[in-house]
Structures are given as C-alpha cells and as structure tokens.
C-alpha cells in the first residue's frame, strides 16, 4: 500500500493567527487538519509557515518565532505519528538565526520553514549563509514558501487576484534563481532545499534559462556558472502544493524528474486533497515513481525511507 506523506500543510497557532489579516478562519483548527489527513489517506504531514503579516503587529519576527516554534512543537509532540514541524527563524535578528536552528532541534522540530524573501532580501543574502551551511552539515531540510507580504512586483501591482496568482510564484522563482546565480546551489551540493509550488514558474523557464545563458556567456555578459542553469536548478526539490493539473505535473516531471518532486497539499489553502492525489496516480509514469512522489522522496529527505 502506497504511503502518502504531505510535504506542505499548514497550522497556525491561535496566538499568531489572531494578529494576521488573512489566517484567522480555519487555519488554527488542528482537529480539522487531522480529520482531513484521515479522510484523504495521508499518513503524515509537514507543518509549514505560510508567511504572514503577524510580525508587523507582534513586534517583529523574533516575537512570532518564539511563540510559533513552541506551539508547533507542542502539536508535533501530541501527534508524533501524524505531524512533523518546521521551525521559523528570527530574520530580524540575523546573528540569532543559527542559535534558533539549534533551539528548533531541541524542540523536536525536524526542518526549517523559510520564506522566499524578506522585505526584498532573498535567501542568497549573506545573512542566510550560516543557516544554509548549518542545514547542509546537519542534513536539515529547508522548505521554502512563497513570500506573500510585499512579494516581487508588489510595489507596482497591488491586485487581490494577480498578487497570489502571479507575484507569489515569481517571488519563489526569483529566490531559486538568485541562489543559483550567487553560487549557493553549486557550493552547497548536499543542501536539502524544497521549494513550494514547483518553485514557481521554474519548469516553464528551463529552456529559456539555458539558451539565454549561452548567448550571454558568448558575449561575456554573465559569469561562468560551471554548468547550464537547468542542470543546477534540477538539484533542488519541489512540492506540488495541491496541483490538480496533469499537464503541470508532467511539465515538472520533465524538468525535475520523479526523484525531486514531493506531493504536497497546501491545506487548508487548497481543498480536495483526494482529487490532487488521484491526478498524480493517473499519470502515465511507473508505479514506483508515483510512490516516490507521494511519500518516498519525503521519507528519504527525513532519513525514514525503507
């Protein structure tokens, strides 16, 4: 029987949710989450932070971090067979971030949840390098979620539909691109980094990345990356974030391959988890590849593969 592990689910502590503009309704209901996992046949789920505006009302990221990590830890300890927790970092206090990684491990959390950017700073920023290096050394997975507060393009377009549909995915795409251009992805070859939502529009841009890179290299307008961009970017992991489109899944498979894709629900933002699972099961790929995407790849990232 195929084990299904959810790489992308959400639960927000009530003490954080009440300070947000969007996440007050349904995002703090742990019984709803667990019941949904049961109904959908999901064995285990990773709880990620969706990013929010709570830090603006709580006095900074450090305050959110202290409360969020403690409360996520409590839920994981209450439901160890069902939940895994991703801790967040005090990004407003860069010198304390590595120390918080250690505290996250002490709390029983097994991975990190980072946004694609923070007030315009992407994860290639020097302040994040010690965190990335520590995560690589300790084989600690990092899950990257789209930034939803002032994402790329927000200063020009503030539209309630275009922001989540266009700006969120482009923010996470830019994050992956900047990690490539900074050399982080090449230097930290063993870093376990997972981007939500297929890393935005990355699968669609693979050919354009390579052809444009070769053109600019010929004119010495871009530095030597050592490999084609597509070869570097294929080393990251991505999750499906509740996708119900076979064509989108096939495009991601063509770019990343089945060993780099994790099934994720994006619950409670996305409903119909069973439908998302069935679309994947109906793909014209090997059964073993389906099992890897539905749970095997995530288990391996956490060292729990068979």
C-alpha positions as CSV (number, residue, x, y, z in Angstrom):
1,X,0.0,0.0,0.0
2,X,1.4,3.4,-1.0
3,X,2.3,5.6,1.9
4,X,1.3,9.2,1.4
5,X,3.2,11.9,3.2
6,X,2.2,15.6,2.8
7,X,5.2,17.9,2.3
8,X,3.2,21.1,2.5
9,X,0.4,21.6,5.1
10,X,-0.3,24.5,7.5
11,X,-1.5,25.0,11.0
12,X,-1.0,28.4,12.7
13,X,-1.1,28.8,16.5
14,X,-4.1,30.9,17.5
15,X,-1.7,33.3,19.3
16,X,-0.2,34.1,15.9
17,X,-3.2,33.8,13.7
18,X,-5.2,36.5,15.6
19,X,-2.5,39.0,14.5
20,X,-2.8,38.2,10.8
21,X,-5.0,39.8,8.2
22,X,-5.9,36.5,6.4
23,X,-5.3,33.4,8.5
24,X,-7.9,33.8,11.3
25,X,-10.5,31.4,9.9
26,X,-9.8,27.7,9.8
27,X,-6.0,27.9,10.0
28,X,-5.8,27.1,13.7
29,X,-8.1,24.0,13.7
30,X,-5.9,21.0,14.5
31,X,-8.8,18.6,14.5
32,X,-9.9,19.8,11.0
33,X,-6.3,19.1,9.8
34,X,-6.1,15.7,11.4
35,X,-9.5,14.7,10.2
36,X,-8.7,15.8,6.6
37,X,-5.5,13.8,6.7
38,X,-7.5,10.7,7.8
39,X,-10.2,11.2,5.1
40,X,-7.6,11.6,2.4
41,X,-5.5,8.6,3.5
42,X,-2.4,10.7,4.4
43,X,-0.2,9.2,7.0
44,X,1.9,12.2,7.9
45,X,2.2,15.9,7.1
46,X,4.9,18.6,7.5
47,X,3.6,21.8,9.0
48,X,5.0,24.9,7.2
49,X,4.6,28.6,8.0
50,X,2.7,30.2,5.1
51,X,4.3,33.6,5.9
52,X,2.0,36.3,7.2
53,X,1.9,39.8,8.4
54,X,1.8,38.8,12.1
55,X,5.3,40.2,12.7
56,X,4.1,43.7,11.9
57,X,1.7,43.6,14.8
58,X,3.6,41.4,17.2
59,X,6.8,43.5,17.4
60,X,8.9,41.7,14.9
61,X,9.9,38.2,13.6
62,X,11.6,37.3,16.9
63,X,8.3,37.5,18.8
64,X,6.5,35.4,16.2
65,X,9.3,32.9,16.1
66,X,9.3,32.4,19.9
67,X,5.6,31.7,20.0
68,X,5.2,29.8,16.7
69,X,8.1,27.3,17.3
70,X,6.9,26.5,20.8
71,X,3.3,25.9,19.7
72,X,4.2,23.8,16.6
73,X,6.5,21.7,18.9
74,X,3.5,21.0,21.2
75,X,1.4,19.8,18.3
76,X,4.1,17.5,17.0
77,X,4.7,16.0,20.4
78,X,0.9,15.4,20.8
79,X,0.7,13.8,17.4
80,X,4.1,12.4,16.6
81,X,2.8,9.7,14.2
82,X,0.9,12.3,12.1
83,X,2.8,15.5,12.2
84,X,6.3,16.9,11.6
85,X,7.1,20.5,12.3
86,X,9.2,23.1,10.5
87,X,10.5,25.9,12.7
88,X,10.9,29.5,11.6
89,X,13.8,32.0,12.3
90,X,14.1,35.4,13.8
91,X,15.1,37.1,10.5
92,X,15.1,40.5,12.1
93,X,18.0,39.3,14.3
94,X,20.4,37.6,11.8
95,X,23.0,36.9,14.5
96,X,20.5,34.8,16.4
97,X,19.3,32.7,13.5
98,X,21.9,29.8,13.8
99,X,21.2,29.7,17.6
100,X,17.5,29.4,16.8
101,X,18.2,26.4,14.5
102,X,19.7,24.7,17.5
103,X,16.6,25.5,19.6
104,X,14.4,24.2,16.8
105,X,16.1,20.8,17.1
106,X,15.8,20.9,20.9
107,X,12.0,21.5,20.4
108,X,11.7,18.3,18.4
109,X,11.2,20.0,15.1
110,X,12.8,18.4,12.1
111,X,13.1,21.0,9.4
112,X,13.1,24.8,8.7
113,X,10.4,26.9,7.1
114,X,11.7,30.0,5.3
115,X,10.0,32.5,3.0
116,X,11.4,33.1,-0.5
117,X,12.3,36.7,0.5
118,X,12.0,39.1,3.5
119,X,11.4,42.7,2.7
120,X,13.3,42.3,-0.6
121,X,16.1,40.1,0.7
122,X,16.2,36.7,-0.9
123,X,17.9,33.7,0.6
124,X,21.1,34.3,-1.3
125,X,21.7,37.3,1.1
126,X,24.8,36.9,3.2
127,X,22.8,36.9,6.4
128,X,21.3,33.5,5.5
129,X,24.6,31.8,4.5
130,X,25.4,30.5,8.1
131,X,21.9,29.0,8.2
132,X,22.3,27.3,4.9
133,X,25.7,25.9,5.8
134,X,24.4,24.6,9.1
135,X,21.4,23.0,7.4
136,X,23.7,21.3,5.0
137,X,26.1,20.0,7.7
138,X,23.2,18.6,9.8
139,X,21.2,17.3,6.8
140,X,18.3,19.5,7.9
141,X,15.7,20.0,5.2
142,X,14.7,23.6,4.4
143,X,11.2,24.2,3.0
144,X,10.8,27.5,1.1
145,X,7.4,29.0,0.9
146,X,6.4,31.9,-1.3
147,X,6.6,35.3,0.4
148,X,3.1,36.8,0.5
149,X,3.9,40.1,2.2
150,X,5.3,42.5,-0.4
151,X,6.4,39.9,-2.9
152,X,8.3,40.8,-6.0
153,X,6.2,43.2,-8.2
154,X,4.0,44.4,-5.2
155,X,5.3,47.9,-5.5
156,X,3.8,48.2,-9.0
157,X,0.7,45.9,-8.9
158,X,-1.5,45.5,-5.8
159,X,-4.3,43.4,-7.0
160,X,-6.1,40.8,-4.9
161,X,-6.0,38.2,-7.6
162,X,-2.8,39.0,-9.5
163,X,-0.8,39.1,-6.4
164,X,-1.3,35.4,-5.3
165,X,-1.5,34.1,-8.8
166,X,1.4,35.9,-10.4
167,X,3.6,37.7,-7.7
168,X,3.8,34.8,-5.2
169,X,5.1,32.3,-7.8
170,X,7.6,34.8,-9.3
171,X,9.0,35.6,-5.8
172,X,9.8,32.0,-5.2
173,X,11.2,31.6,-8.8
174,X,13.5,34.6,-8.2
175,X,14.6,33.1,-4.9
176,X,15.7,29.9,-6.7
177,X,17.3,31.9,-9.5
178,X,19.3,34.1,-7.0
179,X,20.5,31.0,-5.1
180,X,21.8,29.7,-8.4
181,X,23.4,33.0,-9.5
182,X,25.1,33.5,-6.1
183,X,26.7,30.1,-6.4
184,X,24.9,28.8,-3.3
185,X,23.3,25.9,-5.0
186,X,26.6,24.8,-6.5
187,X,28.6,25.3,-3.3
188,X,26.1,23.6,-1.0
189,X,25.6,20.5,-3.1
190,X,24.2,18.4,-0.2
191,X,21.7,21.1,0.9
192,X,18.2,19.6,1.2
193,X,16.1,22.6,-0.1
194,X,12.5,22.2,-1.1
195,X,10.6,24.9,-2.9
196,X,6.8,25.0,-2.7
197,X,4.6,25.4,-5.8
198,X,7.1,23.8,-8.2
199,X,9.5,26.7,-7.4
200,X,7.0,29.0,-9.2
201,X,7.4,29.1,-13.0
202,X,10.8,27.4,-13.0
203,X,9.8,24.3,-15.0
204,X,8.5,26.6,-17.8
205,X,11.7,28.6,-17.9
206,X,14.3,25.8,-18.1
207,X,14.9,26.1,-21.9
208,X,15.0,29.9,-21.7
209,X,17.5,29.9,-18.9
210,X,19.9,27.7,-20.9
211,X,19.6,29.5,-24.3
212,X,19.8,32.9,-22.7
213,X,22.8,31.9,-20.5
214,X,24.7,30.6,-23.5
215,X,24.0,33.7,-25.5
216,X,25.2,36.0,-22.7
217,X,28.3,33.8,-22.0
218,X,29.3,34.2,-25.6
219,X,29.3,37.9,-25.1
220,X,30.9,37.6,-21.6
221,X,27.9,39.4,-20.1
222,X,27.3,36.7,-17.4
223,X,29.7,34.8,-15.2
224,X,30.5,31.1,-15.7
225,X,28.2,29.1,-13.6
226,X,30.1,25.9,-14.2
227,X,27.0,24.1,-15.7
228,X,23.9,25.0,-17.6
229,X,21.3,26.7,-15.4
230,X,18.9,23.9,-15.9
231,X,21.5,21.4,-14.6
232,X,22.0,23.4,-11.4
233,X,18.3,24.0,-10.8
234,X,17.4,20.4,-11.2
235,X,19.2,19.7,-8.0
236,X,16.6,21.4,-5.8
237,X,13.4,19.7,-4.7
238,X,9.9,21.0,-5.3
239,X,6.4,20.2,-4.0
240,X,3.2,20.0,-5.9
241,X,1.2,22.3,-3.5
242,X,-2.2,20.7,-4.2
243,X,-1.9,20.8,-8.0
244,X,-4.7,19.1,-9.9
245,X,-3.4,19.7,-13.4
246,X,-1.8,16.6,-15.1
247,X,-0.1,18.9,-17.7
248,X,1.5,20.9,-14.9
249,X,2.7,17.7,-13.2
250,X,4.1,16.4,-16.4
251,X,6.0,19.6,-17.1
252,X,7.5,19.4,-13.6
253,X,8.4,15.7,-14.2
254,X,10.1,16.6,-17.5
255,X,12.2,19.3,-15.8
256,X,12.9,17.8,-12.3
257,X,12.3,14.1,-12.7
258,X,10.3,11.9,-10.2
259,X,13.1,11.8,-7.6
260,X,12.9,15.6,-7.0
261,X,9.2,16.1,-6.6
262,X,7.2,15.8,-3.4
263,X,3.4,15.6,-3.1
264,X,2.1,18.5,-1.0
265,X,-1.5,19.5,-0.3
266,X,-1.2,23.2,0.7
267,X,-4.1,22.6,3.1
268,X,-6.1,24.5,4.2
269,X,-5.5,27.0,1.4
270,X,-6.2,24.1,-1.1
271,X,-9.2,21.8,-0.7
272,X,-9.9,18.5,-2.5
273,X,-6.8,16.6,-1.4
274,X,-8.0,13.3,-2.7
275,X,-8.5,14.8,-6.2
276,X,-4.9,16.1,-6.2
277,X,-3.7,12.6,-5.2
278,X,-5.8,10.9,-7.9
279,X,-4.5,13.1,-10.6
280,X,-1.0,12.1,-9.7
281,X,-1.9,8.4,-9.5
282,X,-3.4,8.6,-13.0
283,X,-0.2,10.0,-14.6
284,X,1.5,7.8,-17.3
285,X,4.6,7.0,-15.2
286,X,5.9,4.0,-13.3
287,X,4.1,2.9,-10.1
288,X,7.4,3.2,-8.3
289,X,7.8,6.8,-9.4
290,X,4.3,7.6,-8.2
291,X,5.1,6.1,-4.8
292,X,8.3,8.2,-4.6
293,X,6.4,11.4,-5.3
294,X,3.5,10.6,-2.9
295,X,5.8,9.8,0.0
296,X,9.0,8.1,-0.7
297,X,11.0,11.2,-1.6
298,X,9.9,13.0,1.6
299,X,10.7,10.0,3.7
300,X,14.2,9.8,2.3
301,X,14.7,13.5,3.0
302,X,14.0,12.8,6.6
303,X,16.0,9.7,6.7
304,X,13.0,7.5,7.1
305,X,13.0,5.7,3.7
306,X,13.0,2.0,3.5
